[in-house]
């Protein structure tokens, strides 16, 4: 992976989407400048409602977090089970601002 790309993994139903699209696992995505998780989802043509949380370099957050070149990203679908959802930061998903561009 270069410093002008990110490594993206999808879990659960998102892993199925990766397979359907015949994407590598992990998927290397060119990225020259920081973007929000929402902008990354738009670039990958993944609906925001298909992602509840994004792990960036192992830290859970919402899709409004900033992703930088060189980061490792994991996409987690809604409804992922487990008692650790609160500890990991899985809280109600925020909607992207209406004027946000990808």
C-alpha positions in Angstrom: 0.0 0.0 0.0 1.3 3.5 -0.9 1.0 6.7 1.1 -1.5 7.9 -1.5 -3.9 5.1 -0.9 -5.9 3.4 1.8 -6.7 -0.2 2.6 -10.4 -1.0 2.9 -12.1 -4.1 4.3 -15.9 -4.8 4.5 -17.4 -7.2 7.1 -20.7 -9.1 7.2 -23.0 -8.1 4.4 -20.3 -5.7 3.1 -17.9 -8.5 2.6 -20.5 -10.1 0.4 -20.7 -6.8 -1.6 -16.9 -6.9 -2.0 -17.2 -10.4 -3.4 -20.1 -9.5 -5.7 -18.0 -6.6 -7.1 -15.0 -8.9 -7.4 -12.9 -6.5 -5.2 -9.7 -7.7 -3.6 -9.7 -8.1 0.2 -8.4 -5.8 1.4 -9.2 -3.3 -1.3 -6.6 -0.7 -2.1 -8.3 2.6 -2.9 -6.3 5.6 -4.2 -6.5 8.6 -1.9 -4.4 11.6 -2.2 -6.0 13.8 0.4 -8.1 13.4 3.6 -11.9 12.6 3.1 -14.8 11.8 5.4 -16.1 8.3 5.7 -19.2 9.5 3.9 -17.1 10.7 0.9 -15.3 7.4 0.8 -18.6 5.5 0.7 -19.8 7.8 -2.1 -16.5 7.0 -4.0 -17.1 3.3 -3.5 -20.8 3.6 -4.4 -21.8 2.1 -1.1 -25.0 3.6 0.5 -24.4 5.3 3.8 -27.2 3.3 5.4 -25.2 0.1 4.7 -22.5 1.2 7.1 -23.0 1.7 10.9 -19.4 2.3 11.9 -16.0 2.7 10.4 -12.8 1.5 12.0 -9.9 3.7 11.1 -6.5 2.2 12.1 -8.3 0.0 14.6 -10.4 2.7 16.3 -14.2 2.7 15.8 -16.1 5.8 14.8 -18.9 7.1 12.8 -18.8 7.6 9.0 -18.3 11.3 9.5 -14.7 10.7 10.7 -11.7 11.8 8.6 -9.8 9.2 6.7 -6.2 10.0 5.6 -3.9 8.6 3.0 -2.1 5.5 4.4 -5.0 4.6 6.8 -6.5 1.1 7.2 -10.3 1.2 7.1 -12.9 -1.4 8.0 -16.6 -0.9 7.2 -19.1 -2.5 9.6 -22.8 -3.0 8.6 -25.7 -2.1 10.8 -26.9 -4.8 13.3 -23.5 -6.3 13.9 -24.2 -8.3 17.1 -22.3 -8.1 20.4 -22.4 -6.6 23.8 -19.4 -4.4 23.0 -21.3 -2.0 20.7 -21.3 0.9 23.2 -17.7 0.4 24.1 -16.6 0.3 20.5 -18.5 3.5 19.7 -21.4 2.0 17.7 -24.0 4.7 18.4 -26.8 5.9 16.2 -25.5 6.8 12.8 -25.4 10.5 11.9 -26.7 11.6 8.6 -24.2 13.3 6.2 -24.7 17.1 5.7 -26.8 17.7 2.6 -24.2 19.8 0.9 -21.3 17.4 1.5 -19.5 16.5 -1.7 -17.5 13.3 -2.5 
